[in-house]
Amino acid sequence: MIDLILWAVAVAISLPLLTVSLECLAALGERSHPVAVPAPPRVAILVPAHDEAASIIPTLTIAKAQMAPGDRLVVIADNCSDDTAAIARDHGAEVIERHNPDRRGKGYALAFGRDHLRADPPGVVLVLDADTLPAPGAIHRIAAEAVQRNAALQGLYLIEGASDDPRVAMSTLAFRLKNFVRQKGLQLLSGHALLQGSGMAFPWRIFDSAPLASASLVEDLQLGVDLFLGKERVGFAEQCRFTSGISSLSGTLSQRTRWEHGSMASSPRNVLRLLGAAFRGRWSGWTLALDQAVPPLGMVILLSGAALLLLATAALLGLAIAPLVLLCASLTLFALSLCGVWYRWGRDLLPASTLHRLALYLFWKMPLFARFLLHRERQWVRTVRRPAEEVGRKNPPSQFP
């Protein structure tokens, strides 16, 4: 009986370690090549905005500069108490205002925007957060790819900027690992990707019937899973880059709390639904389910340390040693894959001289994990970031990817 418990611990911890390792190794082994795309369709850019008067102007300015005749830029001023609507109108956007304090969140705002677009549907809808800047050519490229692939697409959505606080730098690297490396690996392993909130493109056929209205803290993640289960494709368009500015320490903690609490709360249901699809013959569901079963990596590392101590103690007491061997092998592969990712894509954020501060980051995250059990985040909270345009002035753009 004790041996079975030890095996259960080893397998439960090894599965997320191996899943992340395989995603990272797949991304490291693949080389991207530019792909020709057809002429872009007519695009409607939807910008859900809640009290974004201080940050929305650069997004509108850059988006308008990329628009072609017939494209539309629609700002959804959602439950705003500031001048977001007036500023957006002054900068050439169509503005629709929504006032419903009982139904807060991006999903409800997007559903409101969709109702507005139905009178004159575009070819593709692009969703941009109010603080997100599209790279040159990104808007029409992702729109054209969405039509070419007949799929919802997630562009490469990153946080830009440097921070003197190692906790913010490590959180930014974790964002890069999730939004680029693991997304790329998941696409290669399963043929599908997940949605991440900003820089998302949808052919109108998909957007028109998508289950948008949701109170979920991770409505983008939930939408991607729902689309897969509805037999739509979700792809990753890594050559279409979208960036937001880096947050302060408090803003970073607020964002991580909302996202990680939301993803952990939705994970069990998503995993079960994806496994159900896999058992019905949609083999990609296995890979997506494993990805969704991975807790936040800080928690994975902390749980791995506790499991390693438990299994090593059991082995020293003369109990089964094989579970310890399995966990050690999984941890070794995990560490090597993360080192490879850091060497290729993370040294600009975390020089080697700062890696010893990883423990500080893990201790900083522990209260976040404890709050999930004791006082879980249940309502959407706006993340305050430095404007991306300001980040670009103060910090030269990184060479990633």
Backbone torsions as a table, in degrees:
resi	resn	phi	psi	omega
1	MET	NA	-43.4	179.4
2	ILE	-64.4	-39.5	178.2
3	ASP	-60.9	-39.1	178.3
4	LEU	-63.2	-39.4	177.8
5	ILE	-64.2	-42.3	179.0
6	LEU	-62.9	-42.1	177.1
7	TRP	-63.7	-40.9	179.4
8	ALA	-60.9	-42.5	178.3
9	VAL	-63.0	-46.3	-177.5
10	ALA	-62.9	-44.0	-178.9
11	VAL	-69.3	-42.5	-178.6
12	ALA	-61.2	-36.3	179.2
13	ILE	-83.7	-34.0	-177.1
14	SER	-70.1	-33.2	-177.6
15	LEU	-58.9	-51.8	177.0
16	PRO	-65.5	-34.2	176.9
17	LEU	-61.3	-45.8	-178.7
18	LEU	-70.6	-35.4	178.4
19	THR	-62.0	-49.2	179.4
20	VAL	-64.1	-39.5	179.7
21	SER	-60.9	-45.4	-179.4
22	LEU	-64.9	-39.9	178.0
23	GLU	-63.6	-43.0	179.8
24	CYS	-66.1	-43.7	-179.3
25	LEU	-65.8	-37.5	177.1
26	ALA	-62.8	-43.1	179.3
27	ALA	-65.7	-40.2	180.0
28	LEU	-65.8	-31.9	-176.1
29	GLY	-85.0	-10.1	-176.0
30	GLU	-99.2	142.4	175.9
31	ARG	-113.4	128.4	-177.9
32	SER	-80.8	143.3	177.7
33	HIS	-131.1	134.2	179.0
34	PRO	-57.8	140.6	-179.6
35	VAL	-120.1	132.5	177.9
36	ALA	-68.8	138.6	178.9
37	VAL	-124.4	154.3	-179.9
38	PRO	-74.1	178.7	176.4
39	ALA	-60.4	139.9	-176.3
40	PRO	-72.0	151.6	174.8
41	PRO	-80.7	-179.8	173.5
42	ARG	-70.8	131.8	-171.5
43	VAL	-115.2	137.7	167.7
44	ALA	-112.1	120.8	179.8
45	ILE	-95.9	115.9	178.4
46	LEU	-99.1	126.6	-179.8
47	VAL	-121.9	94.7	174.5
48	PRO	-70.9	131.8	-172.6
49	ALA	-141.4	121.3	174.9
50	HIS	-117.6	107.4	179.6
51	ASP	52.9	57.1	-176.6
52	GLU	-112.2	25.1	-177.3
53	ALA	-57.5	-32.4	-175.7
54	ALA	-79.6	-14.9	-171.9
55	SER	-129.4	-5.3	-169.4
56	ILE	-82.6	-22.2	-172.8
57	ILE	-60.8	-47.8	178.8
58	PRO	-59.0	-37.8	179.2
59	THR	-62.9	-46.8	-179.8
60	LEU	-65.0	-41.1	-178.1
61	THR	-62.8	-47.2	-177.7
62	ILE	-71.8	-38.6	178.4
63	ALA	-62.9	-44.7	-179.4
64	LYS	-63.5	-34.8	-179.6
65	ALA	-65.9	-23.0	-179.9
66	GLN	-95.5	-7.6	-174.7
67	MET	-74.3	146.7	175.5
68	ALA	-105.0	164.4	176.2
69	PRO	-54.6	133.6	-179.1
70	GLY	97.2	-19.0	176.3
71	ASP	-73.0	158.5	-179.7
72	ARG	-130.4	145.1	175.8
73	LEU	-121.0	109.9	-173.3
74	VAL	-117.4	119.8	175.9
75	VAL	-99.9	128.0	176.3
76	ILE	-100.2	99.6	178.1
77	ALA	-77.2	101.6	-167.9
78	ASP	-103.1	107.9	178.8
79	ASN	52.8	44.0	-175.2
80	CYS	-83.6	144.7	173.8
81	SER	-117.5	8.7	179.1
82	ASP	-121.2	-159.2	-174.6
83	ASP	-95.7	24.6	-178.6
84	THR	-53.0	-48.0	-175.9
85	ALA	-62.8	-47.3	-178.4
86	ALA	-64.2	-41.6	179.7
87	ILE	-64.4	-41.7	179.6
88	ALA	-63.8	-41.1	177.8
89	ARG	-63.5	-43.1	-179.4
90	ASP	-62.3	-22.2	-178.6
91	HIS	-105.6	22.9	167.2
92	GLY	87.2	10.7	179.7
93	ALA	-92.1	150.0	163.5
94	GLU	-71.3	137.9	-178.7
95	VAL	-126.3	129.6	170.8
96	ILE	-121.7	138.2	-175.0
97	GLU	-111.1	134.8	-178.8
98	ARG	-121.9	131.4	179.4
99	HIS	-130.4	101.3	177.3
100	ASN	-154.9	83.4	-174.9
101	PRO	-64.7	-15.8	179.5
102	ASP	-83.0	-14.4	-179.1
103	ARG	-127.4	82.3	-176.5
104	ARG	-98.9	150.6	175.8
105	GLY	128.9	157.8	-176.5
106	LYS	-62.1	-37.3	-178.3
107	GLY	-57.7	-44.2	178.8
108	TYR	-65.9	-38.8	179.1
109	ALA	-63.8	-42.3	179.8
110	LEU	-66.4	-38.0	177.0
111	ALA	-62.7	-37.6	176.8
112	PHE	-64.8	-42.4	177.2
113	GLY	-64.6	-38.7	178.0
114	ARG	-61.0	-42.2	178.1
115	ASP	-58.6	-37.4	178.9
116	HIS	-67.0	-37.6	-176.6
117	LEU	-76.3	-19.9	-172.5
118	ARG	-62.6	-23.5	177.8
119	ALA	-68.9	-24.0	180.0
120	ASP	-150.5	76.2	-172.0
121	PRO	-63.9	139.2	174.4
122	PRO	-84.6	178.2	173.2
123	GLY	-77.2	-39.0	-178.1
124	VAL	-140.4	142.4	173.1
125	VAL	-107.0	128.5	175.4
126	LEU	-110.8	127.0	179.0
127	VAL	-100.8	123.5	177.4
128	LEU	-123.9	133.0	168.8
129	ASP	-67.8	157.6	-173.9
130	ALA	-70.1	-11.7	178.6
131	ASP	-114.1	19.0	-175.9
132	THR	-105.0	132.9	179.9
133	LEU	-108.1	123.7	174.7
134	PRO	-77.4	139.3	174.6
135	ALA	-68.3	160.7	179.5
136	PRO	-53.0	128.4	177.7
137	GLY	79.2	-3.5	-173.0
138	ALA	-66.8	-36.2	-174.1
139	ILE	-63.9	-52.2	-176.9
140	HIS	-76.1	-28.6	177.6
141	ARG	-66.0	-46.8	-178.2
142	ILE	-69.0	-32.4	176.7
143	ALA	-64.8	-43.6	179.2
144	ALA	-65.6	-40.7	178.4
145	GLU	-64.5	-37.3	179.7
146	ALA	-61.2	-40.3	177.7
147	VAL	-71.0	-44.2	-178.9
148	GLN	-60.8	-40.8	-177.5
149	ARG	-92.2	-5.1	-179.5
150	ASN	49.8	50.9	-173.6
151	ALA	-149.8	156.4	166.2
152	ALA	-71.7	138.9	-177.2
153	LEU	-125.9	140.1	170.7
154	GLN	-104.8	121.4	174.7
155	GLY	-74.9	175.1	177.6
156	LEU	-77.8	104.5	-174.7
157	TYR	-107.7	116.1	-173.7
158	LEU	-128.7	162.6	169.9
159	ILE	-99.5	129.9	-179.5
160	GLU	-108.2	149.0	173.4
161	GLY	124.6	164.7	179.1
162	ALA	-115.9	154.1	179.0
163	SER	-138.9	143.6	175.8
164	ASP	-78.1	-15.7	-179.5
165	ASP	-87.4	118.6	-176.8
166	PRO	-62.7	-25.6	179.0
167	ARG	-68.4	-39.7	177.2
168	VAL	-68.7	-41.3	178.8
169	ALA	-61.7	-42.6	-179.9
170	MET	-69.6	-35.5	176.0
171	SER	-65.4	-38.2	177.3
172	THR	-65.5	-38.6	176.5
173	LEU	-66.4	-38.9	176.7
174	ALA	-62.1	-37.9	176.0
175	PHE	-62.1	-42.4	178.3
176	ARG	-65.0	-41.5	178.2
177	LEU	-61.0	-43.4	-178.4
178	LYS	-72.7	-47.7	-170.7
179	ASN	-83.2	-20.8	178.1
180	PHE	-115.0	-61.2	-170.0
181	VAL	-65.7	-54.5	-178.1
182	ARG	-69.7	-32.8	176.6
183	GLN	-63.8	-44.0	178.0
184	LYS	-63.2	-45.6	178.9
185	GLY	-63.8	-40.9	179.0
186	LEU	-62.5	-41.1	177.7
187	GLN	-61.4	-43.1	-178.7
188	LEU	-68.5	-37.5	-175.6
189	LEU	-80.6	-32.6	-173.2
190	SER	-117.3	-16.4	-174.3
191	GLY	83.2	2.3	-179.6
192	HIS	-133.0	160.1	175.6
193	ALA	-131.3	-174.3	179.9
194	LEU	-124.9	157.6	179.4
195	LEU	-87.8	147.9	-172.5
196	GLN	-130.6	13.4	166.6
197	GLY	107.6	-47.5	-178.7
198	SER	-130.3	148.1	-174.8
199	GLY	75.1	36.5	-179.5
200	MET	-105.9	131.1	-179.5
201	ALA	-118.3	136.0	-177.6
202	PHE	-132.0	123.4	165.7
203	PRO	-54.8	144.3	-175.3
204	TRP	-56.5	-34.9	179.4
205	ARG	-55.1	-40.4	-179.6
206	ILE	-78.2	-44.2	-176.0
207	PHE	-64.9	-35.8	-175.8
208	ASP	-61.1	-30.5	-176.8
209	SER	-115.6	6.4	-177.1
210	ALA	-68.6	144.2	177.6
211	PRO	-78.2	84.0	-171.2
212	LEU	-85.9	-46.8	-172.0
213	ALA	-65.7	108.3	-175.1
214	SER	-151.6	144.7	175.8
215	ALA	-95.5	6.6	-178.4
216	SER	-61.4	142.8	175.3
217	LEU	-69.8	-18.9	178.7
218	VAL	-125.0	59.8	-174.6
219	GLU	-62.5	-29.9	178.9
220	ASP	-68.5	-47.4	176.5
221	LEU	-58.6	-45.9	-179.1
222	GLN	-62.3	-40.3	179.7
223	LEU	-62.9	-41.9	179.0
224	GLY	-61.3	-42.3	177.5
225	VAL	-65.3	-43.8	-180.0
226	ASP	-61.7	-39.1	178.5
227	LEU	-65.2	-42.5	177.1
228	PHE	-60.0	-45.4	-179.6
229	LEU	-67.1	-24.7	174.6
230	GLY	-85.5	10.9	176.3
231	LYS	68.2	29.4	169.7
232	GLU	-100.2	156.2	178.5
233	ARG	-95.0	140.7	172.2
234	VAL	-121.6	122.6	-176.4
235	GLY	-118.5	170.7	-179.8
236	PHE	-113.7	123.7	179.9
237	ALA	-110.7	82.6	-170.7
238	GLU	-71.5	-17.7	179.4
239	GLN	-85.1	-0.3	177.9
240	CYS	-108.6	102.5	-167.8
241	ARG	-101.6	136.9	177.6
242	PHE	-134.1	137.1	-174.5
243	THR	-132.8	147.8	171.6
244	SER	-122.4	159.8	-179.1
245	GLY	-75.6	156.2	-179.1
246	ILE	-71.2	150.4	180.0
247	SER	-94.2	163.7	167.5
248	SER	-70.4	175.7	178.8
249	LEU	-61.3	-44.4	-179.5
250	SER	-68.0	-39.0	178.2
251	GLY	-65.9	-38.7	177.5
252	THR	-62.8	-44.2	179.8
253	LEU	-64.1	-40.2	178.9
254	SER	-62.6	-44.5	-179.9
255	GLN	-64.7	-45.7	-178.5
256	ARG	-64.6	-37.5	179.2
257	THR	-62.4	-48.6	-179.2
258	ARG	-61.6	-47.8	-174.3
259	TRP	-69.9	-45.5	-175.2
260	GLU	-72.6	-38.4	175.5
261	HIS	-64.2	-42.4	179.7
262	GLY	-64.4	-42.3	-178.9
263	SER	-69.5	-38.3	178.5
264	MET	-67.7	-36.7	179.9
265	ALA	-68.6	-36.4	-177.1
266	SER	-87.0	-14.8	-173.3
267	SER	-58.7	-49.6	-176.3
268	PRO	-57.4	-44.9	-179.9
269	ARG	-66.2	-42.8	179.6
270	ASN	-62.9	-42.3	179.9
271	VAL	-61.4	-45.2	-179.6
272	LEU	-63.4	-41.6	179.9
273	ARG	-66.7	-40.2	179.8
274	LEU	-68.9	-38.3	176.1
275	LEU	-64.3	-37.4	176.3
276	GLY	-60.2	-42.2	177.0
277	ALA	-65.1	-37.8	179.1
278	ALA	-64.3	-42.3	179.2
279	PHE	-66.0	-23.3	177.5
280	ARG	-88.7	8.3	172.9
281	GLY	107.0	-1.0	177.5
282	ARG	-91.6	89.6	-168.6
283	TRP	-62.7	-26.1	177.3
284	SER	-61.6	-22.6	179.3
285	GLY	-59.6	-31.2	178.6
286	TRP	-61.7	-48.9	-178.0
287	THR	-66.1	-42.6	179.4
288	LEU	-64.8	-38.2	178.7
289	ALA	-64.3	-42.9	177.8
290	LEU	-62.2	-40.7	178.6
291	ASP	-62.3	-43.9	-178.2
292	GLN	-70.5	-20.7	179.8
293	ALA	-81.6	-7.2	-178.7
294	VAL	-78.7	119.5	174.7
295	PRO	-69.2	172.6	172.2
296	PRO	-51.6	140.7	-171.4
297	LEU	-63.3	-30.0	175.2
298	GLY	-61.1	-41.0	177.2
299	MET	-67.9	-39.1	178.0
300	VAL	-58.5	-43.7	-178.7
301	ILE	-66.7	-43.0	179.1
302	LEU	-64.5	-43.8	178.2
303	LEU	-65.3	-35.8	178.4
304	SER	-63.7	-41.0	178.0
305	GLY	-62.7	-43.0	179.2
306	ALA	-65.4	-41.8	179.8
307	ALA	-66.0	-39.2	179.3
308	LEU	-61.9	-42.4	178.1
309	LEU	-62.9	-43.6	-179.7
310	LEU	-63.1	-48.0	-176.4
311	LEU	-70.6	-35.6	177.1
312	ALA	-66.3	-40.8	177.1
313	THR	-62.5	-42.9	178.8
314	ALA	-61.4	-41.4	179.8
315	ALA	-65.2	-40.0	178.7
316	LEU	-65.4	-27.4	178.4
317	LEU	-84.8	4.9	176.7
318	GLY	90.5	8.9	177.2
319	LEU	-84.8	-175.0	-173.8
320	ALA	-56.6	133.9	178.5
321	ILE	-98.5	-19.0	-177.0
322	ALA	-59.8	-41.7	176.6
323	PRO	-58.4	-37.2	177.3
324	LEU	-64.7	-40.3	178.6
325	VAL	-62.2	-44.1	178.4
326	LEU	-59.5	-46.7	-178.7
327	LEU	-65.8	-41.4	178.9
328	CYS	-62.5	-41.8	178.3
329	ALA	-63.8	-42.3	179.3
330	SER	-64.6	-42.1	179.0
331	LEU	-65.3	-37.2	178.9
332	THR	-64.1	-46.8	178.3
333	LEU	-62.6	-41.3	178.7
334	PHE	-60.3	-47.3	-179.0
335	ALA	-64.6	-42.5	-179.9
336	LEU	-65.2	-40.8	-179.5
337	SER	-67.0	-39.9	177.9
338	LEU	-67.8	-35.7	175.6
339	CYS	-62.7	-40.7	177.3
340	GLY	-63.1	-42.1	178.1
341	VAL	-64.1	-45.5	179.4
342	TRP	-61.1	-44.0	-177.1
343	TYR	-63.7	-37.6	-176.1
344	ARG	-85.8	-37.0	-169.8
345	TRP	-129.8	3.4	-173.8
346	GLY	-125.0	-4.2	-174.3
347	ARG	-68.8	-24.4	178.3
348	ASP	-69.1	-28.2	178.9
349	LEU	-88.0	-41.6	-175.5
350	LEU	-128.9	92.9	174.3
351	PRO	-59.6	157.5	-177.4
352	ALA	-56.3	-30.4	-177.0
353	SER	-68.5	-13.7	-177.8
354	THR	-105.2	-2.9	-174.0
355	LEU	-65.3	-25.2	-179.5
356	HIS	-65.8	-12.6	-179.1
357	ARG	-85.6	5.9	177.8
358	LEU	-55.8	-37.7	-179.6
359	ALA	-61.0	-37.5	177.7
360	LEU	-60.4	-41.6	179.3
361	TYR	-63.8	-43.0	-178.9
362	LEU	-65.0	-42.1	177.4
363	PHE	-64.6	-36.9	178.4
364	TRP	-63.1	-34.5	-177.7
365	LYS	-81.5	-19.0	-175.2
366	MET	-57.3	-43.6	177.3
367	PRO	-61.2	-32.3	177.8
368	LEU	-60.9	-44.5	179.8
369	PHE	-67.8	-37.9	178.9
370	ALA	-64.7	-37.8	180.0
371	ARG	-64.2	-27.4	178.1
372	PHE	-61.2	-36.1	-179.8
373	LEU	-82.5	-34.0	-171.1
374	LEU	-101.5	-34.9	-175.7
375	HIS	-153.0	71.0	-173.1
376	ARG	-64.7	139.4	173.1
377	GLU	-66.9	126.0	-176.8
378	ARG	-124.4	-9.9	-178.8
379	GLN	-121.4	147.4	178.6
380	TRP	-67.1	133.1	176.7
381	VAL	-126.0	128.8	-178.3
382	ARG	-66.8	133.8	176.4
383	THR	-87.8	127.9	178.2
384	VAL	-93.1	120.0	178.9
385	ARG	-122.0	159.2	166.6
386	ARG	-66.3	139.2	177.9
387	PRO	-55.2	139.5	-176.9
388	ALA	-61.5	-32.8	179.4
389	GLU	-65.1	-39.7	178.1
390	GLU	-65.8	-39.7	177.3
391	VAL	-59.1	-42.8	-178.9
392	GLY	-63.4	-32.6	178.7
393	ARG	-73.8	-40.3	-173.6
394	LYS	-82.8	-26.2	-177.4
395	ASN	-130.7	119.3	178.5
396	PRO	-55.5	143.1	-179.2
397	PRO	-57.0	140.1	178.1
398	SER	-70.7	162.3	177.4
399	GLN	-89.1	9.2	179.4
400	PHE	-84.8	145.7	-12.5
401	PRO	-84.9	NA	NA
